[in-house]
Amino acid sequence: HGMRMCRILRSEWRCQVRTFRDLLRVQVLGSTSAPQAFRVLRDYQRTADCTAEFLWQQVLPNLRACVPAKSATEVKAVHPLDDVRLPQDVQRVLSLGPKFAVEPRKSAPELLSLVRQVARFAPTSESERCISEGVDVLSRCKPAKTSLPIGRVISVLRDDSLCLLTADKDGGFVVLTKEMFGKKALEAVNSVFENLPRNSLRSLKAKGKKLCEKLELTRLVSSIDKSECNSLKFMFTAKTHKPGCPLRVIVSESGTWQKSIAEFLKGKLNLLSIDDPFLVKDSQQIITFLDKHKDSRFMACSFDIKDLYYSLPHQGLLQCVADCIDQFGSVAFQNETGMCVSNFLEMLSFYLAATCVTWNDVVYRQKKGVCIGSCIAPVLSNIFLAQCDRKLAILLRDQNKVDGVEVFRFVDDFLVVFNHLDGIYDSAVQELLAVFSKTLNPLIITYEEMNEGTIRFLDIKLSLAPDRTFWMYQPRGNKGLLPFSSAHSKLVKRAIVKLCFQNALKKSCPELVKESFEQQVVRLKEAGYPDQVLVSVAKSLLKKFGKKGTVPSKEGAKQKEKTVVIPYIHGVSHNLKRIASKVKTRVVFSAPDKLENLCKIVTYPERKAKGCKKKHQVPMVACAEGVVYRLPLTCGKAYVGQTGRCLNERLREHRKNMERKGDGNLAVHCQECKCVPSYNETKIVSRNRDQTAREIIEAMSIADSGDACVSSTSLSLLSKERAFLQKGR
């Protein structure tokens, strides 16, 4: 409301200024002779401007003093290990956290590519209009200037031989020397992995392919053949909440043949229904239970399984999967999956033994269990623990001496709530620990007791008073929120505010809802969220409240089929989204340039894309992928083209087409002109991974070459697009 009043007053004052200027003009021109009138008018106007500026400078300091100072954004901690010292500017950048995004810098062809992506889904009659409006948007917007010295951060870390990791709990960065990283990484790997002969990689892939051929899984065989990597890769995160800051080992299946088998198994395992008496999806189920028994006297403790995924026994896991399939129905499973149970278990057993990882030229395989990072690890652990939970439920009901036990499990964490026992809390916890350890053997169980009558589980904090139970929304760990200055769209930032407020209202009891809400306001302000955003979101939530004061559930919005994903660029993305809405196209924003990418650049530099891996019989030029090229002809003209594959592969296709005297602009011209392409003299005009951007560069290069080019464009550029490209050079 205040901003609206300011706009109204500003409009009124500007109207008065125009009125006084017009009156001054009429008065001067009417009372002064023509030769001197305009000089006198300019003098009066100059005097008025100087007077207004002087008065404004007198008032401005008082107005600025009335504006409350903004609290400094609380930055995420940077954990330097081994006495590592960082320059202040590097520390400032890293303190923003791994999720902080920098606005991507796009070239003129890449910006036009975004416009073309949006216009691609428009009807033919509307496509040209969308492109024209999109170019107008690009012309009005200035390129962003990144104030963060990202390049300096990379150079400092590299020059000082430092490694960068993300922290497990607080969401910050950990900086350590390469020597310390090597030691800690080796300790973490040796704790859950064992060495294998290096020649086992190819034999494992051959066995996997042979098994799929035996089961007549032709699609899977083809996917295995196309995979480029024979082994998984390690990634590490730092456990800053534990003494000594050990590392957690995570694997990446990206680009491996193991990922193809894992995706196949995951699709089949997701068909199974898991009967688990303790499993909860989120804390809402716990809150529902507490709300029903809020006047009861409870005590609680929590249990945790150490290294759950790496501790699952293979034989017991396979037996649990077989039992789960029996409950589902063997015949029904075979009808749904197209393979019998024995064949499925054989493939699952093979996969568990084939998750090999290469690190420092050494091949490793997990000693037991499933690797963290495997796409089937969550469903396998749930199947295994479901059987354990059913046994545990029987023991707690029939043999346990503790009364009123209620258990909730989320992944590897158990919350146990039981009736209040005066003076025997410790013995009750130890008895429950013995029951859990016996049932979940060979898994290792750790426990946590109440601290001053409170205990935290998932994102809620329980306060167990002698007369009743209270709860409030309070996320575990010190992980901060996404800074407001991050290059994410306002929709994302408003969604973060809305989620914090909604959770505080929905996941807190009436007695503590105010305290929880105020805590979320503090968290948001520490992350730099301005008051007007918080107030705006709070008002929208207030309007959506039901008559009884409850937050309504989300209604499933119908998703539009046509969706385009573009990076968020301030001033560009939202305007392109507005254009897309006219042709009923949904636009989603991404933030590709996050600070967590620094970990890959600094800590794992050897994983940088190595380019073409194909061994060409007769390489004509240096291998290069994603290029716009210029192929000269002996007649003096040239052929301009683009390819996302290796340039040698594309030139080989040109040569084969020439030998066959096939169609195409190059072959037809050479047949008519009797000239020959000079393949070895091919030049790269530009490099770009985006196909549309390459086609735009190709079209512009062909237009610049005029009659000296024999190729035709992949797309037609509008005059506005050509003008924008020429201006951006």
GUSELUM-200700 format. One record per residue (C-alpha): residue number from 1; x, y, z. Coordinates in steps of 0.5 Angstrom, whole numbers, plus 500, padded with zeros to 3 digits. Example, Ala and Ser with C-alpha at 12.3 -4.5 7.8 and 13.67 -1.06 7.14 Angstrom:
<pts>
{1; {525; 491; 516}}
{2; {527; 498; 514}}
</pts>
This chain:
<pts>
{1; {500; 500; 500}}
{2; {506; 505; 502}}
{3; {509; 504; 495}}
{4; {502; 505; 491}}
{5; {501; 512; 495}}
{6; {509; 514; 493}}
{7; {507; 512; 486}}
{8; {501; 516; 486}}
{9; {504; 522; 490}}
{10; {510; 522; 485}}
{11; {505; 522; 479}}
{12; {502; 528; 482}}
{13; {508; 532; 483}}
{14; {510; 531; 476}}
{15; {504; 534; 474}}
{16; {505; 540; 478}}
{17; {512; 541; 475}}
{18; {510; 540; 468}}
{19; {504; 546; 470}}
{20; {509; 550; 473}}
{21; {514; 550; 467}}
{22; {508; 551; 462}}
{23; {506; 557; 466}}
{24; {513; 560; 466}}
{25; {514; 559; 459}}
{26; {508; 563; 457}}
{27; {510; 568; 462}}
{28; {517; 569; 460}}
{29; {515; 569; 452}}
{30; {509; 574; 453}}
{31; {513; 579; 457}}
{32; {519; 579; 454}}
{33; {521; 581; 446}}
{34; {523; 575; 442}}
{35; {530; 575; 441}}
{36; {531; 575; 449}}
{37; {525; 571; 451}}
{38; {529; 564; 450}}
{39; {535; 566; 453}}
{40; {531; 568; 459}}
{41; {527; 562; 459}}
{42; {533; 558; 459}}
{43; {536; 562; 465}}
{44; {530; 561; 469}}
{45; {530; 554; 468}}
{46; {537; 553; 470}}
{47; {536; 557; 476}}
{48; {530; 552; 478}}
{49; {534; 546; 476}}
{50; {540; 548; 481}}
{51; {535; 550; 486}}
{52; {531; 544; 486}}
{53; {538; 540; 486}}
{54; {540; 544; 492}}
{55; {534; 543; 496}}
{56; {534; 535; 495}}
{57; {541; 535; 497}}
{58; {539; 538; 504}}
{59; {533; 533; 505}}
{60; {536; 527; 502}}
{61; {541; 525; 508}}
{62; {535; 526; 513}}
{63; {531; 521; 509}}
{64; {536; 516; 508}}
{65; {537; 516; 516}}
{66; {530; 514; 516}}
{67; {531; 508; 512}}
{68; {533; 502; 517}}
{69; {539; 499; 516}}
{70; {539; 492; 512}}
{71; {542; 486; 516}}
{72; {548; 483; 513}}
{73; {546; 477; 510}}
{74; {549; 471; 514}}
{75; {553; 467; 510}}
{76; {554; 459; 510}}
{77; {561; 457; 513}}
{78; {567; 455; 510}}
{79; {571; 450; 513}}
{80; {578; 450; 512}}
{81; {582; 444; 514}}
{82; {590; 443; 515}}
{83; {591; 451; 517}}
{84; {589; 453; 510}}
{85; {588; 460; 509}}
{86; {584; 464; 504}}
{87; {584; 471; 501}}
{88; {578; 475; 503}}
{89; {575; 475; 496}}
{90; {575; 468; 495}}
{91; {572; 467; 502}}
{92; {567; 471; 501}}
{93; {565; 468; 494}}
{94; {565; 461; 497}}
{95; {561; 463; 503}}
{96; {555; 464; 499}}
{97; {554; 456; 499}}
{98; {554; 451; 493}}
{99; {547; 452; 491}}
{100; {548; 460; 490}}
{101; {548; 461; 482}}
{102; {551; 466; 478}}
{103; {547; 469; 472}}
{104; {550; 465; 466}}
{105; {553; 469; 460}}
{106; {551; 468; 453}}
{107; {553; 470; 447}}
{108; {548; 473; 441}}
{109; {547; 467; 438}}
{110; {546; 463; 444}}
{111; {541; 468; 446}}
{112; {537; 468; 440}}
{113; {537; 460; 441}}
{114; {533; 461; 447}}
{115; {528; 465; 443}}
{116; {528; 460; 437}}
{117; {527; 455; 443}}
{118; {521; 458; 445}}
{119; {518; 460; 438}}
{120; {519; 452; 436}}
{121; {512; 450; 439}}
{122; {508; 456; 437}}
{123; {504; 455; 431}}
{124; {507; 456; 424}}
{125; {503; 463; 423}}
{126; {505; 465; 430}}
{127; {512; 463; 430}}
{128; {515; 469; 426}}
{129; {512; 474; 431}}
{130; {514; 470; 437}}
{131; {521; 471; 434}}
{132; {521; 478; 433}}
{133; {518; 480; 440}}
{134; {524; 476; 443}}
{135; {529; 479; 439}}
{136; {526; 486; 441}}
{137; {526; 483; 448}}
{138; {534; 482; 447}}
{139; {535; 488; 444}}
{140; {532; 492; 450}}
{141; {536; 488; 456}}
{142; {544; 489; 457}}
{143; {548; 483; 459}}
{144; {549; 482; 466}}
{145; {556; 484; 469}}
{146; {558; 478; 474}}
{147; {561; 482; 480}}
{148; {564; 475; 483}}
{149; {571; 473; 482}}
{150; {570; 466; 480}}
{151; {576; 466; 475}}
{152; {580; 468; 481}}
{153; {577; 463; 486}}
{154; {579; 457; 481}}
{155; {586; 460; 480}}
{156; {587; 461; 487}}
{157; {585; 454; 489}}
{158; {589; 451; 483}}
{159; {595; 455; 485}}
{160; {595; 453; 492}}
{161; {594; 446; 491}}
{162; {587; 446; 494}}
{163; {581; 441; 494}}
{164; {574; 444; 495}}
{165; {568; 439; 497}}
{166; {561; 440; 500}}
{167; {559; 439; 507}}
{168; {554; 434; 509}}
{169; {550; 438; 514}}
{170; {551; 445; 514}}
{171; {551; 446; 506}}
{172; {557; 450; 506}}
{173; {564; 448; 503}}
{174; {570; 445; 506}}
{175; {577; 447; 503}}
{176; {583; 442; 504}}
{177; {590; 441; 501}}
{178; {591; 436; 496}}
{179; {595; 431; 500}}
{180; {590; 431; 506}}
{181; {584; 430; 501}}
{182; {588; 424; 498}}
{183; {589; 421; 505}}
{184; {582; 422; 507}}
{185; {579; 420; 501}}
{186; {583; 413; 501}}
{187; {581; 412; 508}}
{188; {574; 413; 506}}
{189; {574; 408; 500}}
{190; {578; 403; 504}}
{191; {573; 403; 509}}
{192; {567; 400; 505}}
{193; {571; 398; 498}}
{194; {576; 393; 496}}
{195; {581; 392; 491}}
{196; {580; 388; 484}}
{197; {584; 387; 478}}
{198; {584; 392; 473}}
{199; {582; 387; 467}}
{200; {576; 385; 471}}
{201; {572; 391; 468}}
{202; {572; 389; 461}}
{203; {570; 382; 463}}
{204; {564; 384; 467}}
{205; {561; 388; 461}}
{206; {562; 382; 457}}
{207; {558; 378; 462}}
{208; {553; 383; 463}}
{209; {552; 384; 455}}
{210; {552; 376; 455}}
{211; {547; 376; 461}}
{212; {542; 381; 457}}
{213; {543; 377; 451}}
{214; {541; 370; 454}}
{215; {535; 374; 457}}
{216; {533; 377; 450}}
{217; {533; 384; 453}}
{218; {535; 387; 446}}
{219; {534; 394; 448}}
{220; {538; 393; 454}}
{221; {544; 390; 450}}
{222; {544; 396; 445}}
{223; {544; 401; 451}}
{224; {550; 397; 454}}
{225; {554; 398; 447}}
{226; {553; 405; 447}}
{227; {555; 406; 454}}
{228; {562; 410; 454}}
{229; {565; 408; 461}}
{230; {566; 401; 464}}
{231; {566; 403; 471}}
{232; {563; 408; 476}}
{233; {566; 414; 479}}
{234; {567; 417; 486}}
{235; {565; 423; 489}}
{236; {566; 425; 496}}
{237; {563; 430; 501}}
{238; {565; 432; 508}}
{239; {562; 430; 514}}
{240; {563; 437; 518}}
{241; {559; 434; 524}}
{242; {563; 429; 526}}
{243; {570; 429; 529}}
{244; {576; 429; 524}}
{245; {571; 431; 518}}
{246; {571; 424; 515}}
{247; {569; 424; 508}}
{248; {563; 420; 505}}
{249; {564; 416; 499}}
{250; {558; 417; 493}}
{251; {559; 414; 486}}
{252; {556; 417; 480}}
{253; {553; 412; 475}}
{254; {553; 417; 469}}
{255; {555; 415; 462}}
{256; {556; 407; 465}}
{257; {553; 401; 463}}
{258; {551; 399; 470}}
{259; {547; 405; 470}}
{260; {543; 402; 464}}
{261; {542; 395; 468}}
{262; {540; 399; 474}}
{263; {535; 403; 471}}
{264; {532; 397; 468}}
{265; {532; 394; 475}}
{266; {529; 400; 478}}
{267; {523; 400; 473}}
{268; {521; 393; 476}}
{269; {522; 394; 483}}
{270; {518; 400; 483}}
{271; {512; 395; 481}}
{272; {513; 392; 488}}
{273; {508; 394; 494}}
{274; {513; 395; 500}}
{275; {509; 393; 507}}
{276; {513; 396; 512}}
{277; {509; 398; 519}}
{278; {514; 404; 521}}
{279; {516; 407; 514}}
{280; {514; 414; 513}}
{281; {514; 419; 507}}
{282; {515; 425; 511}}
{283; {514; 428; 518}}
{284; {507; 430; 517}}
{285; {505; 422; 519}}
{286; {509; 423; 526}}
{287; {505; 430; 527}}
{288; {498; 426; 526}}
{289; {500; 421; 531}}
{290; {502; 427; 536}}
{291; {496; 431; 535}}
{292; {491; 425; 536}}
{293; {495; 424; 543}}
{294; {497; 431; 545}}
{295; {495; 430; 552}}
{296; {499; 423; 553}}
{297; {505; 423; 557}}
{298; {511; 421; 552}}
{299; {518; 419; 552}}
{300; {522; 418; 546}}
{301; {529; 416; 543}}
{302; {532; 415; 536}}
{303; {536; 410; 533}}
{304; {540; 411; 527}}
{305; {543; 405; 522}}
{306; {551; 407; 521}}
{307; {552; 406; 513}}
{308; {546; 403; 511}}
{309; {547; 402; 504}}
{310; {554; 400; 505}}
{311; {552; 395; 510}}
{312; {546; 391; 507}}
{313; {548; 383; 506}}
{314; {547; 381; 499}}
{315; {544; 374; 500}}
{316; {539; 377; 505}}
{317; {538; 383; 501}}
{318; {536; 378; 495}}
{319; {532; 374; 500}}
{320; {528; 380; 502}}
{321; {527; 381; 494}}
{322; {524; 374; 493}}
{323; {520; 375; 499}}
{324; {517; 381; 496}}
{325; {516; 378; 489}}
{326; {512; 373; 493}}
{327; {507; 377; 496}}
{328; {506; 381; 490}}
{329; {505; 374; 486}}
{330; {510; 371; 482}}
{331; {506; 370; 476}}
{332; {503; 377; 476}}
{333; {511; 380; 477}}
{334; {512; 375; 471}}
{335; {506; 378; 467}}
{336; {508; 385; 468}}
{337; {516; 385; 467}}
{338; {516; 380; 462}}
{339; {521; 375; 466}}
{340; {521; 370; 471}}
{341; {523; 371; 478}}
{342; {529; 367; 478}}
{343; {532; 371; 472}}
{344; {530; 378; 475}}
{345; {534; 375; 481}}
{346; {540; 373; 477}}
{347; {541; 380; 474}}
{348; {540; 383; 481}}
{349; {545; 379; 484}}
{350; {550; 381; 478}}
{351; {549; 388; 478}}
{352; {551; 388; 486}}
{353; {557; 385; 484}}
{354; {559; 389; 478}}
{355; {558; 396; 481}}
{356; {566; 397; 480}}
{357; {569; 404; 481}}
{358; {576; 407; 478}}
{359; {580; 412; 482}}
{360; {587; 413; 481}}
{361; {588; 408; 476}}
{362; {585; 403; 482}}
{363; {579; 399; 481}}
{364; {575; 398; 487}}
{365; {568; 394; 489}}
{366; {564; 395; 495}}
{367; {565; 390; 500}}
{368; {558; 389; 501}}
{369; {551; 393; 500}}
{370; {549; 398; 495}}
{371; {553; 404; 493}}
{372; {551; 411; 495}}
{373; {549; 414; 489}}
{374; {546; 408; 486}}
{375; {539; 409; 483}}
{376; {536; 403; 486}}
{377; {539; 403; 493}}
{378; {533; 407; 496}}
{379; {528; 402; 494}}
{380; {533; 396; 496}}
{381; {534; 398; 503}}
{382; {526; 399; 504}}
{383; {525; 392; 501}}
{384; {530; 390; 506}}
{385; {528; 394; 512}}
{386; {521; 392; 511}}
{387; {522; 385; 513}}
{388; {526; 387; 519}}
{389; {521; 392; 521}}
{390; {515; 387; 521}}
{391; {519; 382; 525}}
{392; {521; 388; 530}}
{393; {514; 390; 530}}
{394; {512; 383; 533}}
{395; {518; 383; 538}}
{396; {516; 390; 541}}
{397; {509; 388; 541}}
{398; {510; 381; 545}}
{399; {516; 381; 548}}
{400; {518; 388; 550}}
{401; {517; 391; 557}}
{402; {517; 398; 555}}
{403; {509; 400; 554}}
{404; {506; 404; 549}}
{405; {512; 404; 544}}
{406; {510; 407; 537}}
{407; {516; 407; 532}}
{408; {517; 411; 525}}
{409; {522; 410; 520}}
{410; {525; 415; 515}}
{411; {531; 412; 511}}
{412; {536; 410; 516}}
{413; {533; 414; 522}}
{414; {528; 411; 527}}
{415; {524; 415; 532}}
{416; {521; 411; 538}}
{417; {516; 414; 542}}
{418; {513; 410; 548}}
{419; {509; 412; 555}}
{420; {512; 416; 560}}
{421; {516; 412; 565}}
{422; {519; 415; 572}}
{423; {526; 414; 573}}
{424; {527; 408; 568}}
{425; {528; 412; 562}}
{426; {536; 410; 561}}
{427; {534; 403; 562}}
{428; {528; 403; 557}}
{429; {533; 406; 552}}
{430; {538; 400; 553}}
{431; {532; 395; 552}}
{432; {530; 398; 546}}
{433; {537; 398; 543}}
{434; {538; 391; 545}}
{435; {531; 389; 541}}
{436; {533; 394; 535}}
{437; {540; 391; 535}}
{438; {538; 384; 535}}
{439; {533; 384; 530}}
{440; {537; 389; 525}}
{441; {543; 385; 525}}
{442; {548; 385; 522}}
{443; {547; 393; 521}}
{444; {550; 397; 526}}
{445; {545; 401; 531}}
{446; {547; 408; 534}}
{447; {542; 412; 539}}
{448; {540; 419; 541}}
{449; {537; 420; 548}}
{450; {532; 426; 549}}
{451; {536; 433; 551}}
{452; {532; 437; 557}}
{453; {526; 433; 555}}
{454; {527; 435; 547}}
{455; {529; 431; 541}}
{456; {529; 432; 534}}
{457; {527; 428; 528}}
{458; {527; 430; 521}}
{459; {524; 437; 521}}
{460; {521; 437; 527}}
{461; {523; 438; 534}}
{462; {519; 435; 540}}
{463; {518; 437; 547}}
{464; {516; 432; 551}}
{465; {513; 435; 558}}
{466; {510; 431; 564}}
{467; {503; 433; 562}}
{468; {503; 433; 555}}
{469; {507; 433; 548}}
{470; {509; 440; 544}}
{471; {512; 440; 537}}
{472; {515; 445; 532}}
{473; {518; 446; 525}}
{474; {525; 446; 526}}
{475; {530; 443; 521}}
{476; {536; 439; 523}}
{477; {543; 442; 521}}
{478; {545; 449; 520}}
{479; {544; 449; 513}}
{480; {542; 456; 511}}
{481; {537; 458; 505}}
{482; {539; 460; 498}}
{483; {541; 467; 499}}
{484; {536; 472; 496}}
{485; {542; 475; 491}}
{486; {543; 468; 488}}
{487; {541; 468; 480}}
{488; {535; 464; 481}}
{489; {528; 467; 479}}
{490; {523; 471; 483}}
{491; {518; 465; 483}}
{492; {524; 460; 486}}
{493; {525; 465; 492}}
{494; {518; 466; 493}}
{495; {517; 459; 493}}
{496; {522; 458; 499}}
{497; {519; 463; 503}}
{498; {512; 460; 502}}
{499; {515; 453; 504}}
{500; {518; 456; 510}}
{501; {512; 459; 512}}
{502; {507; 454; 510}}
{503; {511; 448; 514}}
{504; {512; 453; 520}}
{505; {504; 453; 520}}
{506; {502; 446; 518}}
{507; {508; 443; 522}}
{508; {507; 446; 529}}
{509; {503; 445; 535}}
{510; {498; 451; 536}}
{511; {502; 453; 542}}
{512; {509; 454; 539}}
{513; {507; 456; 532}}
{514; {508; 463; 533}}
{515; {516; 461; 535}}
{516; {517; 457; 529}}
{517; {514; 462; 525}}
{518; {519; 467; 528}}
{519; {524; 463; 527}}
{520; {523; 462; 519}}
{521; {523; 470; 519}}
{522; {529; 470; 522}}
{523; {532; 465; 517}}
{524; {530; 468; 511}}
{525; {532; 475; 513}}
{526; {539; 472; 515}}
{527; {539; 470; 507}}
{528; {538; 477; 505}}
{529; {530; 476; 503}}
{530; {527; 483; 504}}
{531; {521; 485; 508}}
{532; {516; 486; 502}}
{533; {517; 479; 499}}
{534; {516; 476; 506}}
{535; {510; 481; 507}}
{536; {507; 479; 500}}
{537; {508; 472; 501}}
{538; {505; 472; 508}}
{539; {499; 476; 505}}
{540; {498; 471; 499}}
{541; {498; 465; 504}}
{542; {493; 469; 509}}
{543; {488; 469; 503}}
{544; {488; 462; 502}}
{545; {487; 460; 509}}
{546; {480; 456; 510}}
{547; {475; 458; 514}}
{548; {477; 454; 520}}
{549; {484; 457; 519}}
{550; {488; 451; 516}}
{551; {492; 452; 510}}
{552; {489; 448; 504}}
{553; {492; 443; 500}}
{554; {495; 444; 494}}
{555; {490; 442; 488}}
{556; {494; 439; 482}}
{557; {495; 444; 477}}
{558; {494; 441; 470}}
{559; {501; 441; 466}}
{560; {501; 444; 459}}
{561; {504; 439; 455}}
{562; {509; 444; 451}}
{563; {515; 446; 456}}
{564; {521; 449; 454}}
{565; {527; 450; 459}}
{566; {531; 456; 459}}
{567; {537; 459; 464}}
{568; {534; 464; 468}}
{569; {537; 471; 466}}
{570; {535; 477; 469}}
{571; {530; 482; 464}}
{572; {530; 476; 459}}
{573; {527; 470; 461}}
{574; {521; 473; 464}}
{575; {519; 477; 458}}
{576; {520; 470; 454}}
{577; {516; 467; 458}}
{578; {510; 472; 457}}
{579; {511; 471; 450}}
{580; {511; 464; 450}}
{581; {504; 464; 454}}
{582; {501; 467; 448}}
{583; {502; 461; 444}}
{584; {500; 456; 451}}
{585; {507; 454; 452}}
{586; {510; 453; 459}}
{587; {517; 456; 460}}
{588; {521; 453; 466}}
{589; {527; 457; 469}}
{590; {534; 453; 470}}
{591; {540; 456; 474}}
{592; {546; 452; 471}}
{593; {552; 456; 473}}
{594; {552; 454; 481}}
{595; {558; 455; 485}}
{596; {558; 447; 487}}
{597; {561; 446; 480}}
{598; {567; 449; 482}}
{599; {568; 442; 486}}
{600; {568; 439; 479}}
{601; {573; 444; 476}}
{602; {578; 444; 482}}
{603; {577; 437; 485}}
{604; {576; 433; 479}}
{605; {580; 436; 474}}
{606; {581; 429; 470}}
{607; {574; 428; 469}}
{608; {573; 434; 464}}
{609; {570; 432; 457}}
{610; {576; 429; 453}}
{611; {572; 430; 446}}
{612; {572; 425; 441}}
{613; {574; 418; 443}}
{614; {573; 415; 436}}
{615; {579; 412; 433}}
{616; {579; 415; 426}}
{617; {582; 411; 420}}
{618; {584; 417; 416}}
{619; {584; 423; 421}}
{620; {583; 430; 416}}
{621; {584; 435; 422}}
{622; {584; 435; 429}}
{623; {578; 432; 433}}
{624; {573; 437; 435}}
{625; {566; 436; 437}}
{626; {560; 442; 437}}
{627; {563; 446; 431}}
{628; {561; 451; 425}}
{629; {566; 449; 420}}
{630; {568; 452; 413}}
{631; {571; 447; 408}}
{632; {575; 450; 402}}
{633; {574; 448; 395}}
{634; {579; 449; 389}}
{635; {575; 453; 385}}
{636; {576; 459; 391}}
{637; {569; 458; 394}}
{638; {567; 454; 401}}
{639; {562; 450; 404}}
{640; {560; 452; 411}}
{641; {556; 447; 415}}
{642; {555; 445; 423}}
{643; {556; 438; 427}}
{644; {555; 436; 434}}
{645; {559; 430; 433}}
{646; {567; 430; 431}}
{647; {569; 434; 425}}
{648; {573; 428; 422}}
{649; {566; 424; 422}}
{650; {562; 429; 418}}
{651; {568; 430; 413}}
{652; {568; 423; 412}}
{653; {561; 423; 411}}
{654; {562; 429; 406}}
{655; {568; 425; 402}}
{656; {563; 418; 402}}
{657; {558; 422; 399}}
{658; {562; 425; 394}}
{659; {565; 418; 392}}
{660; {558; 416; 391}}
{661; {556; 422; 387}}
{662; {550; 423; 391}}
{663; {545; 429; 393}}
{664; {547; 435; 397}}
{665; {549; 442; 396}}
{666; {557; 440; 396}}
{667; {556; 434; 392}}
{668; {552; 438; 386}}
{669; {557; 444; 386}}
{670; {563; 439; 385}}
{671; {560; 435; 380}}
{672; {558; 442; 376}}
{673; {564; 446; 377}}
{674; {569; 440; 377}}
{675; {572; 442; 383}}
{676; {575; 438; 389}}
{677; {574; 440; 397}}
{678; {580; 441; 401}}
{679; {579; 437; 407}}
{680; {585; 438; 410}}
{681; {584; 445; 410}}
{682; {578; 445; 414}}
{683; {577; 451; 419}}
{684; {573; 452; 425}}
{685; {569; 458; 425}}
{686; {566; 457; 432}}
{687; {564; 452; 437}}
{688; {558; 451; 441}}
{689; {554; 445; 444}}
{690; {547; 448; 443}}
{691; {545; 446; 436}}
{692; {540; 452; 435}}
{693; {546; 456; 436}}
{694; {550; 453; 431}}
{695; {545; 453; 426}}
{696; {544; 461; 427}}
{697; {552; 462; 427}}
{698; {552; 457; 420}}
{699; {546; 462; 417}}
{700; {550; 468; 419}}
{701; {557; 466; 416}}
{702; {553; 463; 410}}
{703; {550; 470; 409}}
{704; {557; 474; 410}}
{705; {560; 469; 405}}
{706; {555; 471; 399}}
{707; {556; 468; 393}}
{708; {563; 465; 395}}
{709; {559; 460; 399}}
{710; {556; 454; 396}}
{711; {551; 451; 402}}
{712; {544; 453; 404}}
{713; {542; 455; 411}}
{714; {539; 450; 416}}
{715; {534; 456; 418}}
{716; {532; 463; 416}}
{717; {534; 469; 420}}
{718; {530; 475; 420}}
{719; {532; 482; 419}}
{720; {532; 483; 426}}
{721; {536; 477; 428}}
{722; {541; 479; 423}}
{723; {542; 486; 426}}
{724; {542; 483; 433}}
{725; {548; 479; 431}}
{726; {552; 484; 427}}
{727; {551; 489; 434}}
{728; {553; 483; 438}}
{729; {560; 482; 435}}
</pts>
